[in-house]
Structure formats: structure tokens, C-alpha cells
Amino acid sequence: MEIKVSLIISVFNGEKYLRECLDSVIRQTLKEIEVICLNDGSTDKSKEILAEYSKDSRFKIINQENIGLGASRNKGMELAKGEYIAFLDADDWLVDNALETAYNEAKSKNTDITMFQMINYKEKTGEEKKNDWFNLDKFDKRFKDTVFNSQQTKDFLFHLSVSACQKIYKRSYLEGINAKFPEGIYFEDAPFFFNIWLKASRISIIKEYLYYRRSHENSITAKCDEKFFDVIPSGEEFFKIFVETGNYEIYKEELINFAINAYRLTLNSITEDAVEEFYKRSKRQFKKIVNSPYIEDFKKYMSKGNQDTFNNVLNSKDYEEFKKLNVNSKGNF
């Protein structure tokens, strides 16, 4: 059987929602698929649930020691044999025609990347919530039913969803640029997205909701805690991508503010038990920036709010002093 799409699912302690996720895969109207499920060291009943679905020959179950989401996805890409690759998180689900719709669009237009709409589903209330990023609202009528390249999205690149699950990718394209997720950190989607997007010459969009993204209390982004320390290495990774791909000069103002804004937002929302450590790590990182070749650009292009945060972190002797400086400069913390 010709495999049209390789669907990669990394599973870590996903028993609560896993059947709903996998049932949505079974219902796919596109049948020429392979489903690569990587059980990433789960300690719950995920392994047993996955074994049930292995009766379908399209399912390939890999049980492994915990290596993290980025490394699992990389392993899945290495194993993939489909013409196209897609990702699904184990607590999310696809609409029944998702893979068929995405594949037909990508195949007919010969795209490197095709992006579709996604809905946030709030587990607690059952509310379906849409937002600008997942709606693809930045794409106006010029992008309808056409093929474009990454340079045509320059004006709103940093307002696009970086979610790896919101796109379908030509496997030969990913292999040709040696696309990989950074391993061992959270927020691995951002570096992966900027790398593949900046290099893509054929992109299209589908203004149709194909994917449901579940928001629940155990979601990675549900609680801003020590996991958010990884906005620092993630930011380093995607900053490096802009430099290495020759895109730094083109995007530097937006890039610098996108990067520093992540620190500012995290400092203002991270849990109390983690904020002081994040402050210390931010100070170390900002000192590296001061001693980098890019410091003059940072000084020139940072917004007032980002500049205040940057300077207050650097100029404070400890976290308590930073809080006082931050209140004085912005009126609130």
C-alpha cells in the first residue's frame, strides 16, 4: 500500500484521552496512512491502550524509555515512509476528513508545508475557543487557494502559530533541509517552525478547522511553572536559525521583540516558586546578549516595555529589587 501520510503521535502518560485521540485516527477518511505511536516511557496504561490499536496494521507502536517530545518526534520522522508527515498530540483529536483534506491540498499544490485551522477545546467547560493564530486570520484573500513562499508572510511571521500539529509537511522537504526538533527542552515547536518556514518556497493554507487542541489542567502550557525556563534555550535556538539562514537583518526588529517579550510575559506570569530562578536565568542570558555582536540592535529596536524589562533585570542586584524597579517603570508587575 502506498502510504500518503505518516501520522506521528508521541505518548507520555496519555491514558485519559488516548482512546479519543486514536479513535479519531481510525475514523480518518484517508485510509492510506501509517500511524507511528511512540510510547515515551509512560507509567500509566498508555502502553496497554496502544497495544489494542496495534491490531490495525497501519499502527506502528514503539515503546521506549522517556526521551522527551522533541526526540520522539525526530525518531518518528526517521521511521516515516509516507509522502507527507503530520503530527498529532495524544490529548488532541482530528476531524474525520482532516488528513484527506490536508493531503489533497498539499498534493495538488505540491507544497512543502500546508497549514490548516485549529480549534482550542477547553476541557473544563467544553467551550470551543478560536483565536487569531489558530484561525489563520493574518492570511487575507491574497493567500486564498494559492501557493506562496515564506517571504510573502514577512509582515506577520511572528503572529503565526508555531504549532507543529497545525500543518502537514512533504517528507522529502523535511529530509532535504534535515529538519529536527530541538531535544531535551519544552517549547520545541518554535525553533522547528521558524527553520522549516523560512526555508519553504511552496506553502498553502486551508481555511477549514481540521484539528481540535485540548486545553486541560495537565497541558504543558496550562500552568506557567518551571517548564517555562525553557523559553530561554528555545529562544536561543530560533534566534540562531535566523542568523544561520541569513534572515537576521530582514527580521531583526520583530525577532528581538519576539524574543524579549517571552521573558517579559514569563516574568509576569510564572508561578511564585519558580519566578526567582527564572529571573536569575534571565539575567545570565541578558548578560550574554550585552556581550554579543547584537547588543546595539537590541538597544535600538526593543520596545519600551521590553527595554524596561531588559534593563531592570540587568540593573537589579536581586529579584526583590527587580520587582521594585519593574513596578516603578511600568506601574505594575
C-alpha positions as CSV (number, residue, x, y, z in Angstrom):
1,M,0.0,0.0,0.0
2,E,1.3,3.5,-0.9
3,I,1.5,5.5,2.3
4,K,0.2,9.0,1.7
5,V,0.6,10.4,5.2
6,S,2.7,9.3,8.2
7,L,1.0,10.5,11.3
8,I,3.4,10.8,14.3
9,I,2.0,10.6,17.9
10,S,4.2,10.9,20.9
11,V,2.5,9.5,24.0
12,F,3.5,10.2,27.6
13,N,1.0,9.1,30.3
14,G,-1.9,9.9,28.0
15,E,-4.4,7.2,29.1
16,K,-7.1,9.7,29.9
17,Y,-7.6,11.0,26.4
18,L,-5.6,8.5,24.3
19,R,-8.6,6.4,23.0
20,E,-10.4,9.5,21.9
21,C,-7.3,10.6,20.0
22,L,-6.7,7.2,18.4
23,D,-10.4,6.7,17.5
24,S,-10.3,10.0,15.6
25,V,-7.4,8.5,13.6
26,I,-9.3,5.3,12.9
27,R,-12.2,7.4,11.5
28,Q,-10.0,9.2,9.0
29,T,-11.5,9.1,5.5
30,L,-7.9,8.8,4.2
31,K,-7.0,5.2,4.6
32,E,-3.5,5.1,3.1
33,I,-1.8,6.2,6.3
34,E,0.7,4.9,8.8
35,V,0.3,5.8,12.4
36,I,3.6,5.9,14.3
37,C,2.9,5.9,18.0
38,L,5.9,6.4,20.3
39,N,5.1,5.4,23.9
40,D,7.7,7.7,25.6
41,G,8.2,5.9,28.9
42,S,4.6,6.1,30.1
43,T,3.9,4.8,33.6
44,D,0.1,4.6,33.2
45,K,-2.0,2.4,31.0
46,S,-0.9,4.1,27.7
47,K,1.1,1.0,26.7
48,E,-1.8,-1.3,27.1
49,I,-4.2,1.1,25.2
50,L,-1.7,1.4,22.3
51,A,-1.5,-2.4,22.1
52,E,-5.2,-2.6,21.5
53,Y,-4.8,-0.4,18.4
54,S,-1.9,-2.4,17.1
55,K,-4.4,-4.8,15.7
56,D,-4.8,-2.3,12.9
57,S,-1.7,-3.0,10.7
58,R,-1.3,0.7,9.9
59,F,-0.4,1.3,13.5
60,K,3.3,1.0,14.4
61,I,3.8,1.1,18.2
62,I,7.3,1.9,19.6
63,N,7.8,1.5,23.3
64,Q,10.9,3.4,24.6
65,E,12.5,5.0,27.6
66,N,11.4,8.6,28.1
67,I,13.4,10.8,25.8
68,G,11.0,13.8,25.5
69,L,8.7,15.1,22.9
70,G,11.3,16.6,20.5
71,A,13.4,13.5,20.4
72,S,10.3,11.3,20.0
73,R,9.1,13.3,17.0
74,N,12.5,13.2,15.5
75,K,12.5,9.4,15.9
76,G,9.1,9.3,14.3
77,M,10.3,11.3,11.3
78,E,13.2,8.9,10.8
79,L,10.8,6.0,10.7
80,A,8.2,7.7,8.5
81,K,7.6,6.3,5.0
82,G,4.7,8.5,3.9
83,E,4.8,11.0,1.2
84,Y,3.7,13.6,3.8
85,I,4.1,13.9,7.5
86,A,1.7,15.2,10.2
87,F,1.8,15.3,14.0
88,L,-1.0,14.7,16.5
89,D,-0.7,15.2,20.3
90,A,-2.1,12.3,22.3
91,D,-4.7,14.5,24.1
92,D,-6.0,16.1,20.9
93,W,-8.1,14.8,18.0
94,L,-8.7,15.2,14.3
95,V,-11.9,15.8,12.4
96,D,-12.8,12.8,10.3
97,N,-11.6,14.2,7.0
98,A,-8.6,16.1,8.3
99,L,-5.8,14.0,6.7
100,E,-7.6,13.6,3.4
101,T,-8.3,17.3,3.2
102,A,-4.8,18.3,4.1
103,Y,-3.2,15.7,1.9
104,N,-5.3,16.6,-1.2
105,E,-4.4,20.3,-0.8
106,A,-0.7,19.6,-0.3
107,K,-0.5,17.1,-3.1
108,S,-2.5,19.1,-5.6
109,K,-0.4,22.2,-5.0
110,N,2.9,20.3,-4.5
111,T,3.6,22.2,-1.2
112,D,6.4,21.9,1.3
113,I,4.0,22.9,4.0
114,T,0.2,23.3,4.2
115,M,-1.3,24.9,7.2
116,F,-4.9,24.5,8.4
117,Q,-7.2,25.9,11.1
118,M,-7.2,24.6,14.6
119,I,-9.7,25.0,17.5
120,N,-8.9,25.2,21.2
121,Y,-11.2,22.9,23.2
122,K,-11.4,23.8,26.9
123,E,-11.8,20.5,28.8
124,K,-13.2,22.1,32.0
125,T,-16.1,23.9,30.3
126,G,-16.5,22.1,26.9
127,E,-16.0,25.5,25.3
128,E,-14.6,25.7,21.8
129,K,-12.4,28.8,21.6
130,K,-11.0,30.3,18.4
131,N,-8.1,32.8,18.2
132,D,-6.3,34.8,15.5
133,W,-3.3,32.4,15.4
134,F,-5.3,29.2,15.0
135,N,-7.9,30.9,12.7
136,L,-5.1,31.9,10.3
137,D,-6.6,35.4,10.4
138,K,-3.4,37.1,9.2
139,F,-3.8,35.4,5.9
140,D,-6.1,37.7,3.8
141,K,-7.7,37.0,0.4
142,R,-4.4,37.2,-1.4
143,F,-3.5,33.8,0.1
144,K,-6.7,32.0,-0.8
145,D,-6.3,29.0,-3.0
146,T,-2.7,29.9,-4.0
147,V,0.9,28.9,-3.3
148,F,3.2,31.3,-1.7
149,N,6.7,31.4,-0.1
150,S,7.9,32.5,3.4
151,Q,9.0,35.9,2.2
152,Q,5.4,36.8,1.4
153,T,4.5,36.3,5.1
154,K,7.3,38.6,6.3
155,D,4.9,41.3,7.7
156,F,3.2,38.9,10.1
157,L,5.6,36.0,10.6
158,F,5.7,36.4,14.3
159,H,1.9,36.3,14.5
160,L,1.6,32.8,13.1
161,S,1.0,29.7,15.1
162,V,4.2,27.7,15.6
163,S,2.3,24.5,16.5
164,A,3.8,21.6,14.6
165,C,0.4,19.9,14.7
166,Q,-1.3,22.6,12.7
167,K,0.5,21.6,9.4
168,I,1.2,18.8,7.0
169,Y,4.7,18.6,5.6
170,K,6.2,17.0,2.5
171,R,8.6,14.4,3.9
172,S,11.2,14.9,1.2
173,Y,11.2,18.6,2.0
174,L,11.8,18.0,5.7
175,E,14.6,15.4,4.9
176,G,16.1,17.8,2.4
177,I,16.7,20.5,5.0
178,N,17.4,18.0,7.8
179,A,14.6,19.4,9.8
180,K,14.7,18.4,13.5
181,F,13.1,19.4,16.7
182,P,15.5,20.5,19.5
183,E,15.7,17.8,22.1
184,G,15.6,17.9,25.8
185,I,13.6,21.2,26.1
186,Y,10.0,22.3,26.1
187,F,8.7,24.8,23.5
188,E,10.4,22.8,20.8
189,D,7.8,23.9,18.2
190,A,9.1,27.4,17.8
191,P,12.6,26.6,16.5
192,F,11.2,23.8,14.3
193,F,8.6,26.2,12.8
194,F,11.0,29.1,12.0
195,N,13.5,26.7,10.5
196,I,11.1,25.0,8.1
197,W,9.0,28.1,7.4
198,L,11.9,30.4,6.5
199,K,13.3,27.8,4.0
200,A,10.0,26.9,2.4
201,S,9.3,28.0,-1.2
202,R,5.8,26.4,-1.6
203,I,3.2,26.9,1.2
204,S,-0.5,26.9,1.2
205,I,-3.3,27.3,3.7
206,I,-6.7,25.7,4.3
207,K,-9.4,27.8,5.9
208,E,-11.0,24.8,7.5
209,Y,-11.0,23.5,11.0
210,L,-9.3,20.1,10.9
211,Y,-7.7,19.8,14.4
212,Y,-9.0,20.1,18.0
213,R,-6.4,21.1,20.6
214,R,-7.5,20.1,24.1
215,S,-6.7,22.5,26.9
216,H,-6.7,20.9,30.3
217,E,-5.0,21.1,33.7
218,N,-2.1,18.8,32.7
219,S,-1.4,20.6,29.4
220,I,2.2,21.8,29.1
221,T,1.1,25.4,28.8
222,A,-1.7,25.2,31.4
223,K,0.5,26.3,34.2
224,C,3.3,28.7,33.9
225,D,5.9,27.0,36.1
226,E,9.5,25.7,35.9
227,K,8.8,24.3,32.4
228,F,8.8,27.9,31.2
229,F,12.5,28.1,32.0
230,D,12.9,26.5,28.5
231,V,11.7,29.7,26.8
232,I,15.4,30.6,27.2
233,P,17.0,27.7,25.2
234,S,14.1,27.7,22.8
235,G,14.7,31.4,22.1
236,E,18.4,30.8,21.7
237,E,17.6,28.1,19.1
238,F,15.3,30.1,16.9
239,F,17.5,33.3,17.1
240,K,20.4,31.2,15.8
241,I,18.2,29.9,13.0
242,F,17.5,33.5,11.8
243,V,21.2,34.2,11.8
244,E,22.3,31.0,10.1
245,T,19.6,31.2,7.4
246,G,20.6,34.8,6.5
247,N,17.3,36.2,7.7
248,Y,18.5,38.1,10.7
249,E,18.8,41.5,9.0
250,I,15.4,41.1,7.4
251,Y,13.5,40.3,10.6
252,K,15.7,41.7,13.4
253,E,13.3,44.3,14.9
254,E,10.4,41.8,15.1
255,L,12.8,38.9,16.2
256,I,14.3,40.9,19.0
257,N,11.0,42.0,20.4
258,F,9.5,38.5,20.0
259,A,12.4,37.0,21.9
260,I,12.5,39.6,24.8
261,N,8.7,39.6,25.1
262,A,8.8,35.9,26.0
263,Y,10.9,36.9,29.1
264,R,8.7,39.8,30.0
265,L,5.5,37.7,29.8
266,T,7.1,34.8,31.7
267,L,8.4,37.1,34.5
268,N,4.9,38.5,34.9
269,S,3.0,35.2,34.9
270,I,5.3,32.4,36.2
271,T,4.5,30.7,39.5
272,E,5.9,32.2,42.7
273,D,8.0,29.2,43.4
274,A,9.8,29.5,40.1
275,V,10.0,33.2,39.4
276,E,13.2,33.9,41.2
277,E,15.1,31.2,39.4
278,F,13.7,32.3,36.1
279,Y,14.9,35.9,36.9
280,K,18.4,34.6,37.6
281,R,18.5,32.6,34.4
282,S,17.2,35.7,32.5
283,K,19.9,37.8,34.0
284,R,22.6,35.4,32.8
285,Q,21.1,35.3,29.3
286,F,20.8,39.1,29.1
287,K,24.5,39.4,30.1
288,K,25.3,37.1,27.2
289,I,23.3,39.4,24.9
290,V,25.2,42.5,26.2
291,N,28.4,40.8,25.2
292,S,27.1,39.6,21.9
293,P,27.5,41.3,18.4
294,Y,23.8,42.1,18.5
295,I,23.6,44.3,21.6
296,E,23.3,47.6,19.6
297,D,20.4,46.2,17.6
298,F,18.7,45.2,20.9
299,K,19.2,48.7,22.3
300,K,17.8,50.2,19.1
301,Y,14.8,48.0,18.4
302,M,13.4,46.9,21.8
303,S,10.0,48.3,22.6
304,K,9.7,50.4,25.7
305,G,8.2,47.6,27.7
306,N,10.9,45.1,26.6
307,Q,13.6,47.6,27.2
308,D,12.4,48.3,30.7
309,T,12.3,44.5,31.5
310,F,15.8,44.0,29.9
311,N,17.4,46.9,31.8
312,N,15.6,46.2,35.1
313,V,16.8,42.6,35.1
314,L,20.3,43.6,34.3
315,N,20.5,46.5,36.8
316,S,18.9,44.9,39.8
317,K,21.0,43.1,42.3
318,D,18.4,40.5,43.2
319,Y,14.8,39.6,42.4
320,E,13.3,41.8,45.1
321,E,15.0,44.9,43.7
322,F,13.9,43.9,40.2
323,K,10.2,43.8,41.4
324,K,10.5,47.4,42.7
325,L,12.2,48.6,39.6
326,N,9.6,46.9,37.4
327,V,6.7,48.5,39.3
328,N,8.3,51.9,39.0
329,S,8.9,51.6,35.3
330,K,5.6,50.1,34.2
331,G,3.2,50.9,37.0
332,N,2.6,47.2,37.7
333,F,4.4,43.9,37.9
